[in-house]
Amino acid sequence: MSAQNNPPKIAVPYLLTPGPLTTALSTKQAMLRDWGSWDGDFRAMTARMRQQLLAMVNDQDNEFDCVPMQGSGTFVVEAMLSSLLPRGSKTLVLINGAYGKRIAETLKYLGRDHTIIDKGDYLPPRGNEVALLMRNDPAISHVVVVHCETSSGILNPIEEISEAVYENGGKLLIDSMSAFGAIPLEVGRPRYEAIVSSANKCIEGVPGFGFIIARKSELEMAKGRSHSLSLDLYAQWKTMNETGQWRFTPPTHVVAAFMEALALHKSEGGVSARGNRYGQNRDVLVEGMRKLGFETLLKDRWLSPIIVTFFNPADPKFKFDKFYELMKQKGFIIYPGKLTIVDSFRIGCIGNLDAKVMQKVVEAAGESLKEMGVERADPPQKALDERAVLAA
């Protein structure tokens, strides 16, 4: 039987996180060969990778280009913001979790003027709110939004946000770190100037680089804007197009693994098939956890297929650290909560796993509760009351 039918124990746990995540054996094996960073074979690999990523956004008019960038997802987001936002611009940041807040914090470091809409942990920003603020503040030239806010699991309504931005003369930048590859994001559907994502998310590669897919006209205007030598998106783009090389040492093994992950993504059926599998994972997880008494932070309409946040049980015998260790012993690494008000934890639905694995996750959660002496995982009434008020 496959590893997916028999979850491994301590040695090789499933990573139920928003990335890094569980990868296929062939993706791991792709890292066993060494590559010369300036060698023609590696340059050709980089070129193929860029082309394949552009194909995923259906850039039929050849208006966009793909620029990979070394580092974590936050590195790549900062590269996009520092290079594509003019120094005298004003940006509206849409916040409903930790990663929207991180974007605003990044803009403070960059010295870029900005304002925010902060919806808290329970609700997405809506198009009418964006439109109203842009009409009241004509200085706003750009809007930045997180596609899937993984601190809560909300999948934000990108289409209506995009319509509001462009109807009011702005430009949209999307942090699609945890959604690209599983949620459709084709050029013009919705409209945007740039998106960013990472190797170790829905394409199921390993950590080490991210990429920006941006309109070429925006990349041209980015010259001289960056505050950073290493995060200069324009310089990286120009160097890659002129020489085929990364400006500084690339994560060669990570790129090789990513190429295998891209091949697996295509063979599975692309974005729609990957998203469908993740959606099935979520449905099995949520149904099973609710039978145990757990409750989701979000109402069903806002649950993404990427990661789900659950309230901690009210039972005083429940301790997250103990629950975490018991789940790990059973082969599953879950994720702590990242909310500011209520105690919670998260379980990712992405990675090289399927509904059968998610059923085993539910079984492991039930067994762990029993071992802790927790009869039911119902959340505190206070948490439910708060959700009812804040999510109204």
C-alpha positions as a Python dict, from the first residue, in 0.01 Angstrom:
ca = {
    (1, 'M'): (0, 0, 0),
    (2, 'S'): (105, 361, -54),
    (3, 'A'): (219, 595, 222),
    (4, 'Q'): (-106, 784, 175),
    (5, 'N'): (-306, 478, 284),
    (6, 'N'): (-78, 412, 581),
    (7, 'P'): (27, 738, 748),
    (8, 'P'): (387, 712, 863),
    (9, 'K'): (483, 739, 1228),
    (10, 'I'): (749, 963, 1376),
    (11, 'A'): (1013, 911, 1107),
    (12, 'V'): (820, 1070, 819),
    (13, 'P'): (517, 1264, 947),
    (14, 'Y'): (258, 1432, 730),
    (15, 'L'): (297, 1810, 746),
    (16, 'L'): (-53, 1951, 788),
    (17, 'T'): (62, 2312, 758),
    (18, 'P'): (30, 2588, 497),
    (19, 'G'): (385, 2513, 379),
    (20, 'P'): (636, 2358, 401),
    (21, 'L'): (417, 2061, 329),
    (22, 'T'): (429, 1693, 248),
    (23, 'T'): (598, 1633, -87),
    (24, 'A'): (599, 1339, -325),
    (25, 'L'): (887, 1092, -314),
    (26, 'S'): (988, 1182, -670),
    (27, 'T'): (1008, 1550, -571),
    (28, 'K'): (1247, 1461, -290),
    (29, 'Q'): (1449, 1238, -521),
    (30, 'A'): (1491, 1522, -770),
    (31, 'M'): (1724, 1690, -519),
    (32, 'L'): (1978, 1406, -528),
    (33, 'R'): (2165, 1552, -826),
    (34, 'D'): (2398, 1852, -803),
    (35, 'W'): (2366, 2139, -1052),
    (36, 'G'): (2605, 2414, -1154),
    (37, 'S'): (2434, 2747, -1104),
    (38, 'W'): (2591, 2898, -1417),
    (39, 'D'): (2569, 2581, -1625),
    (40, 'G'): (2363, 2581, -1943),
    (41, 'D'): (2146, 2291, -1826),
    (42, 'F'): (2044, 2479, -1511),
    (43, 'R'): (1979, 2799, -1705),
    (44, 'A'): (1755, 2601, -1938),
    (45, 'M'): (1574, 2458, -1636),
    (46, 'T'): (1511, 2808, -1502),
    (47, 'A'): (1374, 2918, -1839),
    (48, 'R'): (1136, 2621, -1856),
    (49, 'M'): (1017, 2688, -1504),
    (50, 'R'): (934, 3050, -1585),
    (51, 'Q'): (748, 2948, -1899),
    (52, 'Q'): (545, 2682, -1720),
    (53, 'L'): (442, 2922, -1444),
    (54, 'L'): (332, 3179, -1701),
    (55, 'A'): (127, 2909, -1872),
    (56, 'M'): (-64, 2861, -1547),
    (57, 'V'): (-197, 3218, -1565),
    (58, 'N'): (-288, 3184, -1935),
    (59, 'D'): (-91, 3491, -2051),
    (60, 'Q'): (-207, 3469, -2412),
    (61, 'D'): (-109, 3826, -2500),
    (62, 'N'): (246, 3790, -2363),
    (63, 'E'): (201, 4090, -2133),
    (64, 'F'): (344, 3927, -1819),
    (65, 'D'): (672, 3774, -1714),
    (66, 'C'): (778, 3547, -1430),
    (67, 'V'): (1069, 3636, -1203),
    (68, 'P'): (1187, 3378, -947),
    (69, 'M'): (1354, 3515, -635),
    (70, 'Q'): (1559, 3338, -369),
    (71, 'G'): (1428, 3324, -12),
    (72, 'S'): (1107, 3270, 178),
    (73, 'G'): (765, 3390, 74),
    (74, 'T'): (807, 3706, 282),
    (75, 'F'): (1127, 3786, 90),
    (76, 'V'): (936, 3768, -237),
    (77, 'V'): (645, 3978, -110),
    (78, 'E'): (892, 4244, 2),
    (79, 'A'): (1062, 4233, -339),
    (80, 'M'): (726, 4291, -509),
    (81, 'L'): (625, 4575, -278),
    (82, 'S'): (958, 4758, -284),
    (83, 'S'): (992, 4733, -662),
    (84, 'L'): (637, 4777, -793),
    (85, 'L'): (516, 5049, -555),
    (86, 'P'): (651, 5392, -650),
    (87, 'R'): (824, 5564, -361),
    (88, 'G'): (571, 5848, -363),
    (89, 'S'): (266, 5623, -391),
    (90, 'K'): (-5, 5548, -138),
    (91, 'T'): (-123, 5191, -92),
    (92, 'L'): (-437, 5043, 60),
    (93, 'V'): (-359, 4719, 246),
    (94, 'L'): (-652, 4483, 303),
    (95, 'I'): (-607, 4298, 631),
    (96, 'N'): (-790, 4005, 787),
    (97, 'G'): (-508, 3818, 950),
    (98, 'A'): (-137, 3800, 1023),
    (99, 'Y'): (-13, 3814, 664),
    (100, 'G'): (-205, 4128, 574),
    (101, 'K'): (-58, 4283, 887),
    (102, 'R'): (287, 4172, 774),
    (103, 'I'): (238, 4355, 444),
    (104, 'A'): (152, 4675, 631),
    (105, 'E'): (457, 4624, 853),
    (106, 'T'): (674, 4578, 545),
    (107, 'L'): (548, 4906, 400),
    (108, 'K'): (647, 5080, 724),
    (109, 'Y'): (1001, 4948, 685),
    (110, 'L'): (1001, 5059, 321),
    (111, 'G'): (872, 5405, 404),
    (112, 'R'): (577, 5369, 166),
    (113, 'D'): (267, 5566, 256),
    (114, 'H'): (-29, 5339, 320),
    (115, 'T'): (-368, 5301, 482),
    (116, 'I'): (-556, 4988, 584),
    (117, 'I'): (-890, 4814, 605),
    (118, 'D'): (-868, 4564, 892),
    (119, 'K'): (-1157, 4316, 913),
    (120, 'G'): (-1022, 4112, 1203),
    (121, 'D'): (-1001, 3732, 1197),
    (122, 'Y'): (-1351, 3636, 1086),
    (123, 'L'): (-1444, 3829, 772),
    (124, 'P'): (-1298, 3917, 432),
    (125, 'P'): (-1260, 4270, 296),
    (126, 'R'): (-1535, 4341, 45),
    (127, 'G'): (-1534, 4526, -284),
    (128, 'N'): (-1775, 4796, -172),
    (129, 'E'): (-1551, 4881, 123),
    (130, 'V'): (-1250, 4914, -108),
    (131, 'A'): (-1444, 5131, -352),
    (132, 'L'): (-1568, 5364, -78),
    (133, 'L'): (-1223, 5419, 69),
    (134, 'M'): (-1064, 5478, -271),
    (135, 'R'): (-1331, 5734, -362),
    (136, 'N'): (-1274, 5912, -32),
    (137, 'D'): (-895, 5906, -71),
    (138, 'P'): (-791, 5971, -433),
    (139, 'A'): (-422, 5949, -334),
    (140, 'I'): (-453, 5569, -318),
    (141, 'S'): (-287, 5428, -629),
    (142, 'H'): (-240, 5062, -533),
    (143, 'V'): (-422, 4796, -334),
    (144, 'V'): (-256, 4487, -186),
    (145, 'V'): (-453, 4183, -70),
    (146, 'V'): (-371, 3835, 56),
    (147, 'H'): (-550, 3577, -160),
    (148, 'C'): (-585, 3315, 115),
    (149, 'E'): (-523, 3442, 467),
    (150, 'T'): (-384, 3129, 627),
    (151, 'S'): (-381, 3263, 982),
    (152, 'S'): (-759, 3211, 972),
    (153, 'G'): (-815, 3014, 652),
    (154, 'I'): (-1024, 3278, 475),
    (155, 'L'): (-1027, 3274, 95),
    (156, 'N'): (-1073, 3639, 11),
    (157, 'P'): (-1312, 3752, -270),
    (158, 'I'): (-1043, 3860, -516),
    (159, 'E'): (-1281, 3916, -810),
    (160, 'E'): (-1498, 4180, -644),
    (161, 'I'): (-1194, 4347, -490),
    (162, 'S'): (-1027, 4368, -831),
    (163, 'E'): (-1336, 4521, -989),
    (164, 'A'): (-1350, 4787, -719),
    (165, 'V'): (-980, 4868, -754),
    (166, 'Y'): (-982, 4919, -1130),
    (167, 'E'): (-1316, 5098, -1140),
    (168, 'N'): (-1155, 5355, -911),
    (169, 'G'): (-834, 5394, -1106),
    (170, 'G'): (-605, 5178, -894),
    (171, 'K'): (-375, 4883, -946),
    (172, 'L'): (-397, 4549, -762),
    (173, 'L'): (-110, 4340, -624),
    (174, 'I'): (-198, 3993, -488),
    (175, 'D'): (-14, 3787, -230),
    (176, 'S'): (-126, 3445, -355),
    (177, 'M'): (138, 3264, -155),
    (178, 'S'): (-91, 2988, -29),
    (179, 'A'): (-346, 2976, -311),
    (180, 'F'): (-161, 2988, -645),
    (181, 'G'): (-166, 2649, -811),
    (182, 'A'): (-495, 2540, -651),
    (183, 'I'): (-720, 2845, -698),
    (184, 'P'): (-760, 2986, -1053),
    (185, 'L'): (-579, 3315, -1103),
    (186, 'E'): (-558, 3367, -1478),
    (187, 'V'): (-459, 3700, -1628),
    (188, 'G'): (-765, 3925, -1643),
    (189, 'R'): (-973, 3686, -1433),
    (190, 'P'): (-944, 3883, -1208),
    (191, 'R'): (-737, 4176, -1331),
    (192, 'Y'): (-411, 4242, -1146),
    (193, 'E'): (-65, 4385, -1203),
    (194, 'A'): (129, 4120, -1014),
    (195, 'I'): (97, 3812, -800),
    (196, 'V'): (348, 3635, -577),
    (197, 'S'): (370, 3277, -461),
    (198, 'S'): (624, 3026, -334),
    (199, 'A'): (774, 2692, -430),
    (200, 'N'): (655, 2516, -114),
    (201, 'K'): (282, 2577, -132),
    (202, 'C'): (14, 2441, -365),
    (203, 'I'): (257, 2330, -634),
    (204, 'E'): (406, 2107, -362),
    (205, 'G'): (774, 2185, -398),
    (206, 'V'): (1020, 2248, -114),
    (207, 'P'): (1119, 2580, 50),
    (208, 'G'): (1389, 2799, -99),
    (209, 'F'): (1244, 3045, -349),
    (210, 'G'): (931, 3224, -457),
    (211, 'F'): (827, 3397, -775),
    (212, 'I'): (656, 3711, -896),
    (213, 'I'): (435, 3704, -1204),
    (214, 'A'): (399, 4066, -1310),
    (215, 'R'): (296, 4280, -1602),
    (216, 'K'): (606, 4364, -1809),
    (217, 'S'): (517, 4732, -1814),
    (218, 'E'): (518, 4733, -1434),
    (219, 'L'): (856, 4559, -1426),
    (220, 'E'): (998, 4819, -1664),
    (221, 'M'): (884, 5101, -1435),
    (222, 'A'): (1041, 4930, -1132),
    (223, 'K'): (1395, 5034, -1221),
    (224, 'G'): (1564, 5216, -934),
    (225, 'R'): (1279, 5176, -685),
    (226, 'S'): (1404, 4892, -467),
    (227, 'H'): (1561, 4967, -128),
    (228, 'S'): (1761, 4644, -149),
    (229, 'L'): (2037, 4502, -364),
    (230, 'S'): (1931, 4141, -326),
    (231, 'L'): (1553, 4203, -348),
    (232, 'D'): (1565, 4429, -655),
    (233, 'L'): (1298, 4273, -874),
    (234, 'Y'): (1388, 4480, -1181),
    (235, 'A'): (1755, 4382, -1163),
    (236, 'Q'): (1668, 4014, -1119),
    (237, 'W'): (1431, 4030, -1417),
    (238, 'K'): (1679, 4204, -1646),
    (239, 'T'): (1963, 3970, -1553),
    (240, 'M'): (1754, 3661, -1614),
    (241, 'N'): (1632, 3784, -1951),
    (242, 'E'): (1978, 3889, -2064),
    (243, 'T'): (2186, 3598, -1933),
    (244, 'G'): (1944, 3326, -1823),
    (245, 'Q'): (2112, 3333, -1482),
    (246, 'W'): (2005, 3426, -1131),
    (247, 'R'): (2199, 3730, -1004),
    (248, 'F'): (2313, 3553, -690),
    (249, 'T'): (2354, 3186, -597),
    (250, 'P'): (2024, 3010, -678),
    (251, 'P'): (1873, 2725, -475),
    (252, 'T'): (1962, 2472, -744),
    (253, 'H'): (1829, 2160, -572),
    (254, 'V'): (1505, 2337, -484),
    (255, 'V'): (1452, 2440, -846),
    (256, 'A'): (1510, 2082, -960),
    (257, 'A'): (1254, 1959, -707),
    (258, 'F'): (1012, 2226, -820),
    (259, 'M'): (1036, 2111, -1180),
    (260, 'E'): (929, 1763, -1070),
    (261, 'A'): (649, 1916, -863),
    (262, 'L'): (532, 2112, -1168),
    (263, 'A'): (526, 1791, -1373),
    (264, 'L'): (317, 1619, -1104),
    (265, 'H'): (85, 1920, -1088),
    (266, 'K'): (26, 1899, -1464),
    (267, 'S'): (-24, 1523, -1462),
    (268, 'E'): (-285, 1554, -1187),
    (269, 'G'): (-489, 1787, -1406),
    (270, 'G'): (-356, 2131, -1323),
    (271, 'V'): (-507, 2401, -1106),
    (272, 'S'): (-866, 2277, -1106),
    (273, 'A'): (-778, 1918, -1018),
    (274, 'R'): (-538, 2025, -745),
    (275, 'G'): (-800, 2258, -599),
    (276, 'N'): (-1064, 1985, -612),
    (277, 'R'): (-843, 1743, -418),
    (278, 'Y'): (-771, 2003, -155),
    (279, 'G'): (-1143, 2083, -134),
    (280, 'Q'): (-1221, 1717, -70),
    (281, 'N'): (-951, 1709, 197),
    (282, 'R'): (-1114, 2006, 369),
    (283, 'D'): (-1463, 1860, 354),
    (284, 'V'): (-1356, 1528, 509),
    (285, 'L'): (-1157, 1709, 776),
    (286, 'V'): (-1430, 1956, 874),
    (287, 'E'): (-1707, 1695, 883),
    (288, 'G'): (-1501, 1458, 1096),
    (289, 'M'): (-1370, 1719, 1337),
    (290, 'R'): (-1719, 1860, 1392),
    (291, 'K'): (-1842, 1513, 1485),
    (292, 'L'): (-1578, 1517, 1759),
    (293, 'G'): (-1714, 1849, 1882),
    (294, 'F'): (-1454, 2080, 1724),
    (295, 'E'): (-1586, 2394, 1559),
    (296, 'T'): (-1433, 2601, 1282),
    (297, 'L'): (-1341, 2964, 1330),
    (298, 'L'): (-1510, 3055, 1001),
    (299, 'K'): (-1856, 3006, 864),
    (300, 'D'): (-1871, 2756, 579),
    (301, 'R'): (-1893, 3018, 302),
    (302, 'W'): (-1546, 3151, 388),
    (303, 'L'): (-1366, 2819, 445),
    (304, 'S'): (-1078, 2784, 202),
    (305, 'P'): (-948, 2449, 71),
    (306, 'I'): (-601, 2547, 196),
    (307, 'I'): (-613, 2539, 577),
    (308, 'V'): (-882, 2528, 846),
    (309, 'T'): (-871, 2698, 1187),
    (310, 'F'): (-1044, 2526, 1481),
    (311, 'F'): (-1124, 2666, 1824),
    (312, 'N'): (-948, 2497, 2113),
    (313, 'P'): (-1192, 2285, 2318),
    (314, 'A'): (-1339, 2431, 2635),
    (315, 'D'): (-1253, 2120, 2840),
    (316, 'P'): (-972, 2222, 3084),
    (317, 'K'): (-803, 1887, 3020),
    (318, 'F'): (-729, 1997, 2665),
    (319, 'K'): (-379, 2140, 2631),
    (320, 'F'): (-266, 2223, 2280),
    (321, 'D'): (99, 2134, 2341),
    (322, 'K'): (-3, 1786, 2455),
    (323, 'F'): (-250, 1749, 2168),
    (324, 'Y'): (24, 1851, 1925),
    (325, 'E'): (265, 1588, 2058),
    (326, 'L'): (1, 1314, 2052),
    (327, 'M'): (-86, 1398, 1691),
    (328, 'K'): (282, 1399, 1601),
    (329, 'Q'): (326, 1055, 1754),
    (330, 'K'): (49, 935, 1523),
    (331, 'G'): (225, 1077, 1218),
    (332, 'F'): (66, 1422, 1180),
    (333, 'I'): (223, 1763, 1242),
    (334, 'I'): (-45, 2030, 1284),
    (335, 'Y'): (-6, 2405, 1325),
    (336, 'P'): (-58, 2640, 1620),
    (337, 'G'): (-318, 2912, 1594),
    (338, 'K'): (-222, 3263, 1489),
    (339, 'L'): (-522, 3457, 1614),
    (340, 'T'): (-502, 3751, 1848),
    (341, 'I'): (-823, 3697, 2048),
    (342, 'V'): (-916, 3329, 2088),
    (343, 'D'): (-714, 3010, 2135),
    (344, 'S'): (-708, 2799, 1822),
    (345, 'F'): (-507, 2563, 1606),
    (346, 'R'): (-486, 2498, 1233),
    (347, 'I'): (-482, 2192, 1010),
    (348, 'G'): (-364, 2227, 652),
    (349, 'C'): (-542, 2056, 362),
    (350, 'I'): (-263, 2097, 106),
    (351, 'G'): (32, 1880, 14),
    (352, 'N'): (78, 1529, -121),
    (353, 'L'): (-217, 1378, 66),
    (354, 'D'): (-579, 1291, -5),
    (355, 'A'): (-917, 1236, 162),
    (356, 'K'): (-808, 896, 298),
    (357, 'V'): (-525, 1065, 484),
    (358, 'M'): (-760, 1333, 617),
    (359, 'Q'): (-989, 1063, 754),
    (360, 'K'): (-691, 922, 941),
    (361, 'V'): (-618, 1273, 1073),
    (362, 'V'): (-969, 1283, 1220),
    (363, 'E'): (-920, 938, 1373),
    (364, 'A'): (-589, 1049, 1525),
    (365, 'A'): (-756, 1359, 1670),
    (366, 'G'): (-1026, 1146, 1831),
    (367, 'E'): (-769, 908, 1978),
    (368, 'S'): (-563, 1200, 2110),
    (369, 'L'): (-865, 1350, 2284),
    (370, 'K'): (-933, 1017, 2457),
    (371, 'E'): (-573, 992, 2571),
    (372, 'M'): (-605, 1340, 2722),
    (373, 'G'): (-932, 1252, 2893),
    (374, 'V'): (-1132, 1500, 2682),
    (375, 'E'): (-1478, 1361, 2611),
    (376, 'R'): (-1597, 1634, 2375),
    (377, 'A'): (-1407, 1903, 2185),
    (378, 'D'): (-1679, 2167, 2197),
    (379, 'P'): (-1536, 2521, 2205),
    (380, 'P'): (-1594, 2774, 2484),
    (381, 'Q'): (-1928, 2952, 2454),
    (382, 'K'): (-1734, 3277, 2470),
    (383, 'A'): (-1558, 3191, 2143),
    (384, 'L'): (-1888, 3111, 1970),
    (385, 'D'): (-2047, 3431, 2101),
    (386, 'E'): (-1753, 3632, 1979),
    (387, 'R'): (-1772, 3472, 1635),
    (388, 'A'): (-2144, 3547, 1619),
    (389, 'V'): (-2078, 3915, 1687),
    (390, 'L'): (-1763, 3971, 1482),
    (391, 'A'): (-1871, 3758, 1184),
    (392, 'A'): (-2219, 3909, 1164),
}
